[in-house]
């Protein structure tokens, strides 16, 4: 899992809003850009960071780029965070290990 890239991607409010929008449905880049008062070049930078973190998938449909969530990466990140902050003595994998 690309932990550093995931946290970098999630650290920006614009990228978090893109992810919130994609929770509803896959969306074309132009459709997403209508929701933000920034240039398409700036949004492209945000899309690239999200792709680098593997939080979104992109598919070309004719002349459009359509973005969708990569939910498996979210599940892996959530598991990592739960394990990191587990106050019950560690992850399921470490239950048999004495401390």
Wavefront OBJ file of the C-alpha trace (Angstrom):
o trace
v 0.000 0.000 0.000
v 1.256 3.479 -0.828
v 0.746 4.958 2.628
v 2.670 8.200 2.057
v 0.822 8.924 -1.192
v -2.549 8.162 0.411
v -1.994 10.579 3.285
v -0.666 13.246 0.916
v -3.744 12.856 -1.273
v -6.124 13.034 1.684
v -4.395 16.078 3.186
v -5.875 18.504 0.654
v -9.491 19.749 0.956
v -9.975 19.900 -2.825
v -8.947 16.275 -3.221
v -11.182 15.240 -0.317
v -14.108 16.995 -2.014
v -13.336 15.200 -5.295
v -13.446 11.900 -3.409
v -16.757 12.862 -1.755
v -18.234 13.626 -5.165
v -17.004 10.312 -6.564
v -18.716 8.457 -3.718
v -22.005 9.273 -5.458
v -21.021 8.061 -8.931
v -18.145 7.956 -11.441
v -17.715 11.361 -13.045
v -15.973 12.846 -16.064
v -13.115 15.272 -15.412
v -15.123 18.131 -16.913
v -18.120 17.328 -14.746
v -15.904 17.414 -11.647
v -14.255 20.651 -12.732
v -17.619 22.435 -12.832
v -17.752 22.151 -9.028
v -14.443 23.975 -8.386
v -13.376 27.599 -8.926
v -9.863 26.626 -10.015
v -8.223 26.033 -13.380
v -8.438 22.721 -15.177
v -4.644 22.524 -14.942
v -4.811 22.742 -11.150
v -7.512 20.087 -11.071
v -5.411 17.877 -13.313
v -2.655 18.091 -10.699
v -5.139 16.965 -8.016
v -6.351 14.084 -10.217
v -2.758 12.945 -10.733
v -2.086 12.885 -6.989
v -5.264 10.868 -6.410
v -4.242 8.456 -9.197
v -0.712 8.162 -7.790
v -2.185 7.183 -4.425
v -4.435 4.717 -6.288
v -7.498 6.261 -4.609
v -9.183 6.756 -7.976
v -9.302 4.894 -11.244
v -9.545 6.621 -14.586
v -11.096 5.240 -17.744
v -11.188 6.855 -21.168
v -14.658 6.862 -22.685
v -14.329 8.415 -26.112
v -12.966 11.908 -25.555
v -13.776 11.897 -21.820
v -11.748 10.774 -18.817
v -14.081 9.232 -16.238
v -12.923 8.958 -12.624
v -14.216 6.491 -10.046
v -13.224 5.511 -6.515
v -10.862 2.625 -5.948
v -12.604 1.286 -2.858
v -10.094 -1.504 -2.198
v -7.399 1.071 -1.387
v -9.790 2.819 1.014
v -10.470 -0.499 2.735
v -6.740 -1.195 3.080
v -6.111 2.315 4.448
v -8.932 1.979 6.973
v -7.580 -1.372 8.153
v -4.135 0.178 8.576
v -5.571 3.097 10.577
v -7.635 0.819 12.813
v -4.553 -1.303 13.488
v -2.478 1.813 14.154
v -4.890 3.202 16.723
v -6.126 -0.089 18.169
v -6.337 0.253 21.956
v -7.187 -3.419 22.472
v -3.656 -4.775 22.245
v -2.871 -4.879 18.534
v -4.194 -6.191 15.274
v -5.844 -9.547 14.703
v -2.611 -10.748 13.141
v -0.653 -10.019 16.340
v -3.135 -11.501 18.840
v -0.926 -14.495 19.602
v 2.223 -12.412 20.137
v 3.217 -11.741 23.763
v 4.245 -8.213 24.609
l 1 2 3 4 5 6 7 8 9 10 11 12 13 14 15 16 17 18 19 20 21 22 23 24 25 26 27 28 29 30 31 32 33 34 35 36 37 38 39 40 41 42 43 44 45 46 47 48 49 50 51 52 53 54 55 56 57 58 59 60 61 62 63 64 65 66 67 68 69 70 71 72 73 74 75 76 77 78 79 80 81 82 83 84 85 86 87 88 89 90 91 92 93 94 95 96 97 98 99
